[in-house]
Amino acid sequence: MKRPNPGKQQHKFDVSLSDAQSIDVQYGLEPVIDPSLSVDDGSAPGGVHFYLVQCPYCGESFETQLDTSSGSARYVEDCQICCQPIEFSLEVDHAGALQALSTLRSD
C-alpha cells in the first residue's frame, strides 16, 4: 500500500457517476447509445434508428441499427441468429426519413 506523500498534492475529481456525458468528455469516450432509454418509432428524420427485421434465411426476428443520415443505401449485414449474409436496401427521402426497408437473401 502506498503511503501519501505529505509534500505532494492529492487530486480530487468531481465527477458524478450519474453524469455519463461528463465522463465521456473527460476520458475522450464515444457516447454509448442505449436503446432501452429512448423510444424510437422511426418517425424522426436522419440519424441512427433501431428496427426489428426478419431474417430471410432462418425466419427469426432481430433488432438492427440503421443509419439514415447518409441517405439511401444497399449493404450486407450478417443475421444475428444464423450468421447468413442479408442484403439490406434502405430508401431514404430528401429529409432523411426512412421510406422503405427490404431484406433479401444474398445468395
C-alpha positions in Angstrom: 0.0 0.0 0.0 1.3 3.4 -0.9 1.7 6.0 1.8 0.6 9.5 1.0 3.4 11.9 0.3 3.0 14.9 2.6 4.6 17.3 0.1 2.5 16.0 -2.9 -0.9 17.5 -3.5 -3.7 14.9 -3.9 -6.0 15.4 -6.9 -9.8 15.0 -6.4 -12.0 14.6 -9.4 -15.5 16.0 -9.0 -17.4 13.6 -11.3 -20.8 12.3 -10.6 -21.4 8.8 -11.9 -24.9 9.8 -13.0 -23.4 12.4 -15.4 -22.3 10.0 -18.2 -21.7 12.8 -20.6 -19.1 14.5 -18.5 -17.3 11.1 -18.0 -17.3 10.6 -21.8 -15.8 14.1 -22.3 -13.2 13.6 -19.5 -11.9 10.3 -20.8 -12.4 11.0 -24.5 -15.0 8.3 -25.0 -17.6 7.9 -27.7 -21.2 8.2 -26.3 -23.0 5.0 -25.7 -26.3 4.5 -27.3 -28.7 2.7 -25.0 -31.9 1.7 -26.9 -33.7 1.0 -23.7 -33.6 4.6 -22.6 -35.2 6.1 -25.7 -38.3 5.2 -27.6 -37.6 5.3 -31.4 -40.6 4.9 -33.6 -38.6 5.8 -36.7 -40.5 8.9 -37.4 -37.6 11.3 -36.7 -35.6 12.0 -39.9 -31.9 11.3 -40.1 -29.7 9.6 -37.6 -29.5 6.1 -36.1 -32.6 4.1 -35.5 -33.3 0.6 -34.3 -35.6 -1.6 -36.4 -36.9 -5.1 -36.0 -36.2 -7.2 -39.1 -36.9 -10.8 -40.1 -34.1 -12.9 -41.5 -34.9 -14.3 -45.0 -32.9 -17.4 -44.2 -34.0 -18.6 -40.7 -37.1 -16.5 -40.3 -36.1 -15.2 -36.8 -36.6 -11.6 -36.0 -33.8 -9.4 -34.6 -33.2 -5.8 -33.9 -30.7 -4.0 -36.0 -29.3 -0.5 -36.2 -29.9 1.6 -39.3 -28.3 4.9 -40.1 -30.5 7.0 -42.3 -28.4 10.2 -42.1 -26.3 9.4 -45.3 -29.3 8.7 -47.5 -30.4 5.6 -49.4 -28.0 2.7 -49.3 -27.5 -1.0 -50.0 -25.2 -3.1 -47.9 -24.8 -6.6 -46.5 -25.1 -7.5 -42.8 -25.0 -10.9 -41.2 -28.0 -12.3 -39.4 -27.5 -12.1 -35.7 -29.0 -15.6 -35.2 -27.9 -17.8 -38.1 -24.9 -15.7 -39.4 -26.1 -15.8 -43.1 -25.5 -12.7 -45.2 -28.6 -10.4 -45.6 -28.7 -7.7 -48.2 -30.3 -4.6 -46.8 -31.8 -2.0 -49.1 -32.8 1.4 -47.5 -34.7 4.1 -49.3 -34.5 7.4 -47.6 -36.2 10.7 -48.7 -34.5 14.1 -49.0 -35.3 14.9 -45.4 -33.6 11.8 -44.1 -36.8 9.8 -43.1 -36.8 6.1 -43.9 -39.3 5.4 -46.8 -38.7 1.7 -47.3 -36.5 -1.1 -45.9 -36.1 -4.5 -47.6 -34.1 -7.5 -46.7 -33.1 -10.1 -49.3 -31.1 -13.3 -49.3 -27.6 -12.7 -50.6 -27.3 -16.0 -52.5 
